Amino acid sequence: MLSGLDSQPAEAFDARFREAARNVQEIGLPKTRTIAARAGRVGIVPGVVATLERKTRAGRAFARRIPAELPYGQSANALSQEVDSMLEDIESNLEALKLACRMELSSALMGEIHRAVGARREDMLELGVELLAPAVSTLEGERVFGTRLEISFVLENLLSNAIRAVSESDVRRIEIAVESDGDEAGVVVSDTGRGIAAADRARIFEKGFSDREGGGHGLWRSREILACRNGSIRLVRSAPGEGSVFELRLAICRPSFDEASASTTAGPDRGDRSVRRES
């Protein structure tokens, strides 16, 4: 943008140049440095973070060399090229870091469904529960917002509730169905259990409300988790003796740029260790 200045620039342009340089030195680079430092503390893609920190340090050194007055001619050309190169490097690393953060806050939906089923398999076998679950290939590779522990908590809570609900039924069947509309994934968990009384349906998501001692936190906590990840949980229908149907809506997470390049930058999906397992 500076390369067209072949003669002494007007005073107004000089003032704008000084303001832009000050913004870079006092706002842009410090914020980038803060982002890199925070990512470094939690261990996200250390290679990208290290490069970003190095580029930021180089940017700060470069910013200190910016002349007090707007250059023109050959000096402007050289400065413009150096600025473009520096900004491209920083932007590229910020984009890689952004993707890595998105991946950290997401999980493979089908993997978590089958993980939750595996965790409750013994309980279902003992009770003779018939489970209808989607094949692994369904929505294969689809990721949703919510860490592994968060999504696992929500799914295992629903499954545990369904197992308890069918434990006293003549027909003991639980079905898990999934679908996607492109922006959201839906998970429907239905059972042939005892159902929920009409007076209780409006309160099942209240903290502490339960028909058993020590319960009343699973559904409440699930709603809290999903609300933070642009998702939701609702009771579709239920009636005494007719079972219950719950639906999850989960925001789908997709890379903001080429997924191939992401595979070399995204770190492991460690999840949020703050979630406790309780149903």
Backbone as CSV, one residue per row, in Angstrom:
resi,resn,N_x,N_y,N_z,CA_x,CA_y,CA_z,C_x,C_y,C_z
1,MET,0.822,-1.211,0.000,0.000,0.000,0.000,0.853,1.257,0.000
2,LEU,2.096,1.111,0.411,2.966,2.285,0.464,3.730,2.497,-0.831
3,SER,3.707,1.471,-1.712,4.590,1.511,-2.877,4.237,2.611,-3.867
4,GLY,3.021,3.143,-3.798,2.645,4.190,-4.752,3.080,5.576,-4.332
5,LEU,3.668,5.694,-3.166,4.092,7.001,-2.679,5.475,7.339,-3.241
6,ASP,5.496,7.954,-4.410,6.769,8.259,-5.074,7.234,9.685,-4.795
7,SER,6.430,10.436,-4.079,6.819,11.805,-3.729,6.459,12.048,-2.272
8,GLN,6.887,13.183,-1.763,6.631,13.510,-0.359,5.137,13.440,-0.060
9,PRO,4.698,12.605,0.920,3.261,12.466,1.191,2.688,13.696,1.879
10,ALA,1.387,13.842,1.748,0.699,14.951,2.402,0.728,14.763,3.918
11,GLU,0.576,15.864,4.638,0.670,15.817,6.095,-0.395,14.903,6.693
12,ALA,-1.606,14.860,6.094,-2.686,14.024,6.617,-2.309,12.544,6.558
13,PHE,-1.660,12.131,5.469,-1.228,10.746,5.341,-0.155,10.415,6.378
14,ASP,0.702,11.370,6.649,1.762,11.160,7.621,1.165,10.907,9.008
15,ALA,0.111,11.647,9.353,-0.547,11.468,10.646,-1.202,10.091,10.736
16,ARG,-1.835,9.658,9.645,-2.466,8.347,9.617,-1.426,7.240,9.744
17,PHE,-0.289,7.434,9.131,0.792,6.450,9.215,1.264,6.295,10.660
18,ARG,1.454,7.408,11.336,1.913,7.342,12.721,0.876,6.653,13.607
19,GLU,-0.414,6.912,13.357,-1.472,6.275,14.142,-1.495,4.771,13.904
20,ALA,-1.353,4.364,12.632,-1.347,2.941,12.315,-0.159,2.238,12.973
21,ALA,1.010,2.880,12.913,2.202,2.299,13.533,2.018,2.158,15.037
22,ARG,1.390,3.146,15.649,1.155,3.102,17.092,0.172,1.975,17.447
23,ASN,-0.862,1.786,16.611,-1.829,0.708,16.856,-1.164,-0.673,16.800
24,VAL,-0.264,-0.824,15.835,0.459,-2.093,15.720,1.308,-2.334,16.962
25,GLN,2.033,-1.304,17.385,2.952,-1.443,18.519,2.219,-1.628,19.846
26,GLU,1.117,-0.893,20.040,0.475,-0.855,21.349,-0.746,-1.765,21.475
27,ILE,-1.317,-2.198,20.339,-2.539,-3.015,20.401,-2.349,-4.368,19.712
28,GLY,-2.058,-4.338,18.425,-2.003,-5.557,17.629,-0.999,-6.580,18.121
29,LEU,0.250,-6.168,18.217,1.296,-7.106,18.636,1.148,-7.556,20.094
30,PRO,0.825,-6.670,21.041,0.619,-7.139,22.420,-0.522,-8.147,22.538
31,LYS,-1.620,-7.929,21.791,-2.739,-8.876,21.852,-2.331,-10.229,21.275
32,THR,-1.585,-10.203,20.173,-1.113,-11.453,19.586,-0.203,-12.187,20.551
33,ARG,0.652,-11.442,21.236,1.562,-12.047,22.210,0.781,-12.671,23.362
34,THR,-0.295,-12.006,23.799,-1.126,-12.538,24.881,-1.806,-13.832,24.462
35,ILE,-2.322,-13.866,23.231,-2.967,-15.076,22.717,-1.984,-16.240,22.706
36,ALA,-0.786,-15.991,22.206,0.230,-17.040,22.143,0.597,-17.530,23.544
37,ALA,0.707,-16.601,24.493,1.072,-16.978,25.860,-0.008,-17.851,26.495
38,ARG,-1.267,-17.497,26.286,-2.363,-18.288,26.857,-2.403,-19.681,26.240
39,ALA,-2.227,-19.747,24.924,-2.214,-21.049,24.263,-1.037,-21.888,24.744
40,GLY,0.088,-21.239,24.971,1.264,-21.954,25.459,1.048,-22.547,26.832
41,ARG,0.310,-21.839,27.685,0.090,-22.319,29.054,-0.758,-23.588,29.090
42,VAL,-1.675,-23.740,28.140,-2.532,-24.933,28.139,-2.016,-26.012,27.191
43,GLY,-0.921,-25.747,26.517,-0.267,-26.782,25.724,-0.867,-27.063,24.366
44,ILE,-1.588,-26.104,23.781,-2.178,-26.318,22.461,-1.108,-26.123,21.385
45,VAL,-1.009,-27.077,20.459,-0.061,-27.067,19.330,1.206,-26.260,19.637
46,PRO,2.068,-26.791,20.462,3.252,-26.038,20.902,4.121,-25.539,19.758
47,GLY,4.190,-26.294,18.648,5.001,-25.847,17.520,4.479,-24.565,16.915
48,VAL,3.164,-24.478,16.726,2.545,-23.272,16.175,2.704,-22.115,17.141
49,VAL,2.497,-22.382,18.433,2.621,-21.330,19.443,4.042,-20.784,19.478
50,ALA,5.035,-21.672,19.406,6.428,-21.228,19.424,6.742,-20.352,18.216
51,THR,6.228,-20.755,17.046,6.442,-19.952,15.836,5.763,-18.596,15.962
52,LEU,4.545,-18.597,16.480,3.802,-17.350,16.650,4.518,-16.422,17.613
53,GLU,5.040,-16.960,18.698,5.783,-16.126,19.646,7.044,-15.558,19.001
54,ARG,7.712,-16.377,18.204,8.927,-15.907,17.517,8.584,-14.812,16.508
55,LYS,7.500,-14.999,15.760,7.092,-13.991,14.780,6.652,-12.705,15.480
56,THR,6.018,-12.850,16.629,5.579,-11.665,17.369,6.777,-10.882,17.888
57,ARG,7.783,-11.595,18.380,8.990,-10.903,18.837,9.669,-10.171,17.682
58,ALA,9.705,-10.854,16.524,10.287,-10.209,15.341,9.468,-8.995,14.935
59,GLY,8.139,-9.110,15.067,7.273,-7.983,14.742,7.486,-6.805,15.655
60,ARG,7.709,-7.082,16.928,7.964,-5.990,17.878,9.291,-5.305,17.560
61,ALA,10.297,-6.116,17.204,11.589,-5.520,16.831,11.445,-4.680,15.564
62,PHE,10.650,-5.187,14.634,10.417,-4.443,13.388,9.674,-3.138,13.675
63,ALA,8.668,-3.221,14.548,7.866,-2.034,14.853,8.721,-0.918,15.451
64,ARG,9.730,-1.307,16.223,10.603,-0.293,16.818,11.452,0.413,15.756
65,ARG,11.607,-0.222,14.588,12.402,0.380,13.523,11.575,1.235,12.564
66,ILE,10.255,1.252,12.753,9.412,2.036,11.861,9.759,3.513,12.014
67,PRO,9.997,4.205,10.929,10.372,5.624,11.015,9.239,6.481,11.565
68,ALA,9.609,7.590,12.137,8.621,8.489,12.730,7.742,9.142,11.675
69,GLU,8.262,9.291,10.449,7.493,9.904,9.374,7.273,8.903,8.246
70,LEU,6.152,9.038,7.570,5.800,8.136,6.478,6.833,8.213,5.355
71,PRO,7.456,7.063,5.021,8.451,7.070,3.946,7.787,7.090,2.567
72,TYR,8.582,7.310,1.541,8.059,7.281,0.178,9.167,6.775,-0.736
73,GLY,8.807,6.506,-1.980,9.776,5.998,-2.941,10.254,4.600,-2.573
74,GLN,11.534,4.336,-2.749,12.114,3.018,-2.499,11.976,2.603,-1.030
75,SER,12.092,3.533,-0.133,11.942,3.225,1.290,10.537,2.705,1.596
76,ALA,9.540,3.335,0.948,8.158,2.895,1.139,7.961,1.491,0.587
77,ASN,8.562,1.201,-0.576,8.445,-0.133,-1.170,9.016,-1.198,-0.229
78,ALA,10.183,-0.957,0.298,10.831,-1.919,1.183,10.015,-2.143,2.452
79,LEU,9.517,-1.055,3.023,8.719,-1.163,4.235,7.428,-1.924,3.968
80,SER,6.787,-1.642,2.842,5.541,-2.312,2.489,5.721,-3.813,2.356
81,GLN,6.798,-4.219,1.689,7.057,-5.650,1.516,7.322,-6.338,2.842
82,GLU,8.051,-5.670,3.718,8.357,-6.270,5.017,7.102,-6.381,5.869
83,VAL,6.255,-5.361,5.818,4.998,-5.398,6.567,4.114,-6.529,6.060
84,ASP,3.968,-6.661,4.732,3.127,-7.714,4.153,3.608,-9.088,4.570
85,SER,4.912,-9.312,4.505,5.461,-10.609,4.871,5.231,-10.928,6.337
86,MET,5.450,-9.942,7.198,5.267,-10.146,8.629,3.813,-10.469,8.961
87,LEU,2.887,-9.699,8.375,1.472,-9.901,8.666,0.974,-11.242,8.135
88,GLU,1.454,-11.658,6.972,1.055,-12.953,6.424,1.499,-14.089,7.337
89,ASP,2.711,-14.009,7.852,3.218,-15.043,8.751,2.385,-15.105,10.028
90,ILE,2.129,-13.954,10.615,1.370,-13.924,11.866,-0.056,-14.403,11.642
91,GLU,-0.678,-13.951,10.550,-2.053,-14.350,10.255,-2.157,-15.861,10.038
92,SER,-1.189,-16.436,9.325,-1.200,-17.870,9.067,-1.123,-18.666,10.366
93,ASN,-0.247,-18.247,11.271,-0.105,-18.960,12.536,-1.302,-18.747,13.449
94,LEU,-1.905,-17.571,13.415,-3.115,-17.338,14.193,-4.257,-18.212,13.692
95,GLU,-4.349,-18.394,12.377,-5.396,-19.235,11.804,-5.201,-20.695,12.217
96,ALA,-3.947,-21.152,12.198,-3.663,-22.522,12.636,-4.005,-22.703,14.110
97,LEU,-3.699,-21.692,14.920,-4.010,-21.756,16.343,-5.521,-21.742,16.571
98,LYS,-6.229,-20.960,15.784,-7.690,-20.896,15.887,-8.301,-22.261,15.613
99,LEU,-7.831,-22.918,14.558,-8.350,-24.240,14.221,-8.044,-25.238,15.337
100,ALA,-6.827,-25.185,15.869,-6.451,-26.102,16.936,-7.358,-25.918,18.155
101,CYS,-7.693,-24.665,18.465,-8.592,-24.397,19.594,-9.988,-24.951,19.320
102,ARG,-10.453,-24.805,18.083,-11.758,-25.360,17.721,-11.760,-26.880,17.890
103,MET,-10.674,-27.512,17.490,-10.590,-28.965,17.612,-10.528,-29.381,19.088
104,GLU,-9.858,-28.590,19.915,-9.793,-28.883,21.344,-11.180,-28.852,21.979
105,LEU,-12.059,-27.999,21.458,-13.398,-27.843,22.031,-14.437,-28.691,21.310
106,SER,-13.993,-29.673,20.543,-14.932,-30.522,19.816,-14.564,-31.981,20.023
107,SER,-15.476,-32.862,19.624,-15.225,-34.292,19.754,-15.952,-35.033,18.646
108,ALA,-15.485,-36.243,18.360,-16.093,-37.079,17.318,-17.386,-37.670,17.866
109,LEU,-18.513,-37.286,17.272,-19.814,-37.657,17.825,-19.995,-39.175,17.917
110,MET,-19.762,-39.882,16.817,-20.002,-41.314,16.828,-19.065,-42.032,17.795
111,GLY,-17.844,-41.549,17.890,-16.916,-42.145,18.847,-17.411,-42.024,20.269
112,GLU,-18.002,-40.867,20.607,-18.500,-40.661,21.964,-19.761,-41.471,22.231
113,ILE,-20.602,-41.636,21.210,-21.799,-42.476,21.382,-21.387,-43.910,21.702
114,HIS,-20.466,-44.447,20.927,-20.045,-45.827,21.152,-19.230,-45.970,22.437
115,ARG,-18.547,-44.905,22.830,-17.846,-44.926,24.113,-18.864,-44.995,25.264
116,ALA,-19.938,-44.202,25.176,-20.967,-44.203,26.215,-21.671,-45.559,26.286
117,VAL,-21.953,-46.140,25.124,-22.580,-47.466,25.095,-21.662,-48.500,25.746
118,GLY,-20.387,-48.436,25.424,-19.441,-49.380,26.007,-19.355,-49.258,27.514
119,ALA,-19.448,-48.026,28.017,-19.361,-47.802,29.458,-20.553,-48.383,30.209
120,ARG,-21.706,-48.531,29.547,-22.920,-49.041,30.190,-23.321,-50.418,29.657
121,ARG,-22.432,-51.049,28.905,-22.771,-52.340,28.290,-23.094,-53.412,29.338
122,GLU,-22.285,-53.505,30.394,-22.511,-54.538,31.405,-23.871,-54.370,32.074
123,ASP,-24.241,-53.128,32.370,-25.546,-52.875,32.997,-26.674,-53.346,32.093
124,MET,-26.564,-53.076,30.793,-27.616,-53.460,29.858,-27.688,-54.975,29.687
125,LEU,-26.532,-55.630,29.636,-26.522,-57.089,29.510,-27.150,-57.745,30.726
126,GLU,-26.848,-57.214,31.897,-27.389,-57.782,33.127,-28.908,-57.692,33.183
127,LEU,-29.454,-56.604,32.652,-30.907,-56.396,32.676,-31.601,-56.955,31.440
128,GLY,-30.837,-57.416,30.473,-31.445,-57.920,29.246,-32.030,-56.823,28.374
129,VAL,-31.359,-55.669,28.342,-31.844,-54.533,27.564,-31.470,-54.713,26.089
130,GLU,-32.441,-54.518,25.216,-32.177,-54.526,23.776,-31.769,-53.112,23.366
131,LEU,-30.596,-52.978,22.779,-30.100,-51.666,22.372,-30.062,-51.561,20.857
132,LEU,-30.690,-50.533,20.336,-30.621,-50.228,18.913,-29.780,-48.958,18.773
133,ALA,-28.577,-49.121,18.213,-27.653,-47.993,18.103,-27.195,-47.832,16.668
134,PRO,-26.853,-46.599,16.243,-26.404,-46.373,14.860,-25.057,-47.024,14.601
135,ALA,-24.835,-47.409,13.354,-23.556,-47.989,12.963,-22.457,-46.942,13.069
136,VAL,-21.230,-47.411,13.222,-20.094,-46.493,13.340,-19.984,-45.605,12.109
137,SER,-20.342,-46.134,10.934,-20.191,-45.372,9.692,-21.154,-44.200,9.595
138,THR,-22.224,-44.214,10.400,-23.182,-43.115,10.373,-22.507,-41.834,10.878
139,LEU,-22.584,-40.769,10.083,-21.937,-39.497,10.438,-20.464,-39.686,10.772
140,GLU,-19.829,-40.625,10.093,-18.427,-40.904,10.373,-17.574,-39.648,10.160
141,GLY,-16.727,-39.348,11.117,-15.842,-38.194,11.037,-16.477,-36.881,11.450
142,GLU,-17.781,-36.873,11.705,-18.450,-35.619,12.085,-18.069,-35.249,13.514
143,ARG,-17.643,-34.002,13.691,-17.275,-33.505,15.017,-18.288,-32.463,15.464
144,VAL,-18.560,-32.458,16.750,-19.502,-31.497,17.318,-18.808,-30.723,18.426
145,PHE,-19.304,-29.504,18.675,-18.720,-28.701,19.740,-19.079,-29.299,21.096
146,GLY,-18.063,-29.379,21.942,-18.159,-30.042,23.231,-16.969,-30.969,23.354
147,THR,-16.223,-30.856,24.444,-15.060,-31.713,24.618,-15.499,-33.157,24.801
148,ARG,-14.535,-34.072,24.745,-14.861,-35.489,24.896,-15.553,-35.757,26.226
149,LEU,-15.044,-35.177,27.309,-15.654,-35.415,28.614,-17.050,-34.802,28.702
150,GLU,-17.242,-33.651,28.083,-18.562,-33.009,28.117,-19.599,-33.840,27.379
151,ILE,-19.288,-34.212,26.131,-20.253,-34.977,25.341,-20.457,-36.362,25.948
152,SER,-19.389,-36.962,26.450,-19.505,-38.263,27.101,-20.411,-38.176,28.329
153,PHE,-20.257,-37.108,29.104,-21.106,-36.918,30.287,-22.577,-36.869,29.889
154,VAL,-22.895,-36.069,28.890,-24.288,-35.903,28.467,-24.864,-37.224,27.972
155,LEU,-24.108,-37.925,27.117,-24.609,-39.180,26.543,-24.747,-40.263,27.605
156,GLU,-23.764,-40.406,28.478,-23.830,-41.438,29.502,-24.948,-41.153,30.496
157,ASN,-25.198,-39.887,30.773,-26.296,-39.551,31.675,-27.632,-39.967,31.075
158,LEU,-27.848,-39.642,29.809,-29.098,-40.036,29.153,-29.242,-41.548,29.115
159,LEU,-28.151,-42.227,28.797,-28.200,-43.685,28.698,-28.445,-44.316,30.068
160,SER,-27.795,-43.794,31.098,-28.005,-44.312,32.453,-29.449,-44.109,32.901
161,ASN,-30.004,-42.939,32.604,-31.401,-42.671,32.946,-32.326,-43.639,32.230
162,ALA,-32.041,-43.910,30.949,-32.875,-44.822,30.173,-32.791,-46.241,30.723
163,ILE,-31.598,-46.662,31.130,-31.427,-48.007,31.695,-32.243,-48.154,32.974
164,ARG,-32.178,-47.143,33.844,-32.986,-47.186,35.069,-34.477,-47.208,34.743
165,ALA,-34.860,-46.450,33.718,-36.278,-46.345,33.369,-36.840,-47.673,32.872
166,VAL,-36.037,-48.463,32.147,-36.550,-49.728,31.584,-36.340,-50.910,32.525
167,SER,-35.627,-50.700,33.624,-35.260,-51.828,34.486,-36.465,-52.567,35.055
168,GLU,-37.608,-51.892,35.194,-38.805,-52.530,35.739,-39.869,-52.768,34.680
169,SER,-39.514,-52.617,33.397,-40.478,-52.796,32.309,-40.423,-54.212,31.765
170,ASP,-41.531,-54.653,31.210,-41.557,-55.960,30.559,-40.752,-55.925,29.258
171,VAL,-40.884,-54.822,28.520,-40.116,-54.635,27.297,-38.983,-53.654,27.609
172,ARG,-37.768,-54.147,27.483,-36.609,-53.322,27.843,-35.806,-52.998,26.583
173,ARG,-36.131,-51.877,26.012,-35.475,-51.490,24.756,-35.089,-50.021,24.809
174,ILE,-33.877,-49.755,24.340,-33.367,-48.384,24.222,-32.883,-48.194,22.792
175,GLU,-33.229,-47.064,22.218,-32.797,-46.775,20.844,-32.078,-45.433,20.788
176,ILE,-30.959,-45.410,20.077,-30.212,-44.174,19.834,-30.195,-43.927,18.332
177,ALA,-30.688,-42.779,17.916,-30.715,-42.427,16.497,-29.973,-41.114,16.293
178,VAL,-29.320,-40.978,15.154,-28.577,-39.750,14.857,-28.933,-39.252,13.469
179,GLU,-28.805,-37.954,13.277,-29.016,-37.340,11.964,-28.296,-36.002,11.937
180,SER,-28.124,-35.465,10.748,-27.439,-34.177,10.593,-28.136,-33.358,9.531
181,ASP,-28.249,-32.050,9.777,-28.817,-31.155,8.766,-27.762,-30.224,8.176
182,GLY,-26.501,-30.528,8.440,-25.423,-29.713,7.897,-24.797,-28.799,8.923
183,ASP,-25.603,-28.123,9.721,-25.096,-27.222,10.754,-25.178,-27.834,12.145
184,GLU,-26.117,-28.751,12.306,-26.332,-29.382,13.604,-26.446,-30.889,13.440
185,ALA,-26.044,-31.593,14.486,-26.275,-33.033,14.558,-27.335,-33.263,15.618
186,GLY,-28.243,-34.176,15.345,-29.274,-34.519,16.308,-29.064,-35.924,16.826
187,VAL,-29.212,-36.102,18.125,-29.137,-37.424,18.751,-30.429,-37.614,19.535
188,VAL,-31.159,-38.672,19.213,-32.422,-38.968,19.888,-32.261,-40.263,20.674
189,VAL,-32.531,-40.211,21.970,-32.465,-41.382,22.839,-33.873,-41.675,23.334
190,SER,-34.391,-42.840,22.974,-35.753,-43.221,23.375,-35.714,-44.535,24.141
191,ASP,-36.666,-44.727,25.047,-36.728,-45.960,25.833,-38.167,-46.394,26.021
192,THR,-38.330,-47.627,26.443,-39.657,-48.188,26.704,-39.888,-48.288,28.210
193,GLY,-39.333,-47.343,28.950,-39.383,-47.393,30.405,-40.657,-46.880,31.021
194,ARG,-40.554,-46.527,32.301,-41.737,-46.171,33.074,-42.312,-44.815,32.717
195,GLY,-41.523,-43.972,32.035,-42.020,-42.662,31.648,-41.955,-41.657,32.782
196,ILE,-42.322,-40.430,32.475,-42.251,-39.332,33.443,-43.646,-38.770,33.658
197,ALA,-44.023,-38.612,34.909,-45.346,-38.068,35.227,-45.497,-36.658,34.687
198,ALA,-46.716,-36.308,34.309,-46.978,-34.997,33.725,-46.536,-33.866,34.641
199,ALA,-46.737,-34.022,35.938,-46.387,-32.959,36.893,-44.879,-32.751,36.998
200,ASP,-44.102,-33.763,36.605,-42.645,-33.682,36.745,-41.934,-33.230,35.476
201,ARG,-42.596,-33.293,34.330,-41.914,-33.036,33.054,-41.316,-31.636,32.976
202,ALA,-42.012,-30.661,33.539,-41.522,-29.283,33.462,-40.349,-29.025,34.402
203,ARG,-40.061,-29.998,35.306,-39.043,-29.756,36.324,-37.804,-30.629,36.170
204,ILE,-37.778,-31.516,35.195,-36.678,-32.491,35.136,-35.318,-31.856,34.890
205,PHE,-35.287,-30.636,34.343,-34.003,-29.976,34.104,-33.620,-29.028,35.237
206,GLU,-34.424,-29.001,36.304,-34.087,-28.172,37.453,-32.986,-28.835,38.273
207,LYS,-32.076,-28.032,38.784,-30.989,-28.555,39.608,-31.551,-29.152,40.897
208,GLY,-31.194,-30.390,41.156,-31.614,-31.043,42.384,-32.932,-31.771,42.314
209,PHE,-33.665,-31.626,41.203,-34.957,-32.320,41.100,-34.737,-33.745,40.617
210,SER,-35.244,-34.719,41.365,-35.078,-36.120,40.989,-36.069,-36.978,41.754
211,ASP,-36.330,-38.159,41.211,-37.199,-39.102,41.908,-36.384,-40.117,42.699
212,ARG,-35.088,-39.874,42.807,-34.246,-40.784,43.575,-33.258,-39.973,44.413
213,GLU,-32.843,-40.529,45.513,-31.926,-39.839,46.414,-30.555,-39.671,45.757
214,GLY,-30.012,-38.460,45.846,-28.695,-38.187,45.282,-28.710,-37.812,43.822
215,GLY,-29.871,-37.850,43.185,-29.961,-37.489,41.767,-30.291,-36.031,41.590
216,GLY,-30.689,-35.682,40.382,-31.121,-34.317,40.114,-30.053,-33.391,39.594
217,HIS,-28.910,-33.949,39.179,-27.848,-33.098,38.662,-27.481,-33.417,37.212
218,GLY,-27.769,-34.626,36.767,-27.356,-35.033,35.426,-27.984,-34.232,34.307
219,LEU,-29.309,-34.136,34.290,-29.987,-33.401,33.221,-29.716,-31.905,33.328
220,TRP,-29.700,-31.399,34.558,-29.393,-29.974,34.748,-28.000,-29.664,34.230
221,ARG,-27.020,-30.492,34.617,-25.647,-30.265,34.183,-25.514,-30.430,32.674
222,SER,-26.225,-31.373,32.099,-26.183,-31.576,30.644,-26.665,-30.336,29.909
223,ARG,-27.755,-29.766,30.393,-28.268,-28.542,29.746,-27.264,-27.405,29.868
224,GLU,-26.618,-27.277,31.021,-25.611,-26.232,31.215,-24.439,-26.411,30.255
225,ILE,-23.955,-27.628,30.128,-22.832,-27.920,29.233,-23.183,-27.559,27.797
226,LEU,-24.327,-28.042,27.333,-24.701,-27.845,25.936,-24.982,-26.378,25.628
227,ALA,-25.533,-25.661,26.582,-25.797,-24.238,26.360,-24.508,-23.480,26.093
228,CYS,-23.417,-23.897,26.730,-22.117,-23.243,26.528,-21.507,-23.603,25.174
229,ARG,-22.001,-24.639,24.529,-21.453,-25.110,23.250,-22.448,-24.940,22.112
230,ASN,-23.408,-24.035,22.274,-24.435,-23.780,21.255,-25.260,-25.015,20.936
231,GLY,-25.464,-25.846,21.941,-26.297,-27.030,21.772,-27.497,-26.964,22.698
232,SER,-28.290,-28.024,22.703,-29.483,-28.040,23.555,-29.903,-29.482,23.829
233,ILE,-30.716,-29.640,24.851,-31.321,-30.927,25.183,-32.765,-30.667,25.559
234,ARG,-33.665,-31.543,25.109,-35.079,-31.361,25.450,-35.770,-32.713,25.560
235,LEU,-36.837,-32.711,26.324,-37.703,-33.873,26.400,-38.724,-33.760,25.281
236,VAL,-38.686,-34.690,24.350,-39.616,-34.652,23.216,-41.001,-35.106,23.652
237,ARG,-41.042,-36.247,24.324,-42.326,-36.736,24.841,-42.059,-37.799,25.906
238,SER,-43.033,-37.967,26.787,-42.949,-38.983,27.816,-44.316,-39.126,28.465
239,ALA,-44.614,-40.329,28.899,-45.863,-40.592,29.602,-45.675,-41.843,30.433
240,PRO,-46.306,-41.901,31.598,-46.174,-43.084,32.440,-46.540,-44.364,31.684
241,GLY,-45.638,-45.325,31.715,-45.869,-46.596,31.048,-45.584,-46.598,29.566
242,GLU,-45.230,-45.444,29.003,-45.007,-45.363,27.551,-43.576,-44.975,27.189
243,GLY,-42.709,-44.822,28.181,-41.331,-44.490,27.904,-41.094,-43.006,27.682
244,SER,-39.863,-42.678,27.335,-39.463,-41.275,27.143,-38.591,-41.137,25.908
245,VAL,-38.611,-39.933,25.341,-37.772,-39.605,24.189,-37.084,-38.273,24.461
246,PHE,-35.745,-38.287,24.453,-34.957,-37.071,24.624,-34.206,-36.786,23.328
247,GLU,-34.021,-35.489,23.051,-33.290,-35.095,21.846,-32.165,-34.139,22.207
248,LEU,-30.996,-34.398,21.654,-29.854,-33.486,21.745,-29.675,-32.807,20.405
249,ARG,-29.367,-31.513,20.441,-28.961,-30.793,19.222,-27.550,-30.275,19.470
250,LEU,-26.621,-30.663,18.608,-25.208,-30.348,18.811,-24.670,-29.590,17.608
251,ALA,-24.009,-28.472,17.864,-23.428,-27.672,16.785,-22.249,-28.424,16.173
252,ILE,-22.248,-28.529,14.853,-21.184,-29.236,14.149,-19.968,-28.331,14.012
253,CYS,-18.811,-28.901,14.283,-17.546,-28.172,14.193,-16.846,-28.557,12.913
254,ARG,-16.554,-27.563,12.078,-15.816,-27.806,10.847,-14.626,-26.864,10.781
255,PRO,-13.537,-27.314,10.152,-12.351,-26.462,10.044,-12.658,-25.185,9.291
256,SER,-11.936,-24.114,9.638,-12.121,-22.849,8.942,-11.230,-22.749,7.717
257,PHE,-10.319,-23.720,7.544,-9.528,-23.769,6.314,-9.159,-25.216,6.039
258,ASP,-8.362,-25.460,5.013,-8.071,-26.803,4.514,-7.773,-27.785,5.640
259,GLU,-8.560,-28.861,5.710,-8.422,-29.827,6.785,-7.097,-30.570,6.717
260,ALA,-6.542,-30.666,5.536,-5.271,-31.365,5.399,-4.173,-30.654,6.167
261,SER,-4.171,-29.330,6.097,-3.146,-28.590,6.835,-3.411,-28.639,8.318
262,ALA,-4.689,-28.833,8.688,-5.031,-28.862,10.110,-4.456,-30.087,10.786
263,SER,-4.350,-31.189,10.046,-3.904,-32.425,10.671,-2.487,-32.314,11.209
264,THR,-1.712,-31.371,10.697,-0.339,-31.212,11.160,-0.232,-30.212,12.299
265,THR,-1.334,-29.512,12.592,-1.266,-28.477,13.622,-2.118,-28.763,14.836
266,ALA,-3.225,-29.507,14.657,-4.145,-29.698,15.770,-3.568,-30.661,16.785
267,GLY,-3.717,-30.307,18.068,-3.194,-31.144,19.139,-4.188,-32.210,19.533
268,PRO,-3.860,-33.032,20.527,-4.748,-34.096,20.966,-5.989,-33.544,21.632
269,ASP,-7.089,-34.315,21.527,-8.361,-33.907,22.116,-8.382,-34.355,23.567
270,ARG,-7.937,-33.478,24.474,-7.802,-33.873,25.864,-9.095,-33.704,26.638
271,GLY,-9.950,-32.770,26.247,-11.210,-32.576,26.942,-11.095,-31.651,28.136
272,ASP,-12.253,-31.400,28.738,-12.340,-30.497,29.889,-12.375,-31.333,31.162
273,ARG,-11.337,-31.248,31.957,-11.228,-32.085,33.138,-12.121,-31.620,34.282
274,SER,-12.866,-30.556,34.065,-13.714,-30.040,35.145,-15.044,-30.778,35.252
275,VAL,-15.399,-31.583,34.254,-16.700,-32.257,34.250,-16.615,-33.533,35.057
276,ARG,-17.486,-33.702,36.034,-17.540,-34.931,36.805,-18.610,-35.836,36.235
277,ARG,-18.409,-37.124,36.307,-19.405,-38.075,35.818,-20.447,-38.279,36.917
278,GLU,-21.679,-37.902,36.611,-22.776,-38.155,37.534,-24.059,-38.216,36.751
279,SER,-24.950,-39.046,37.134,-26.197,-39.209,36.394,-27.380,-38.830,37.244
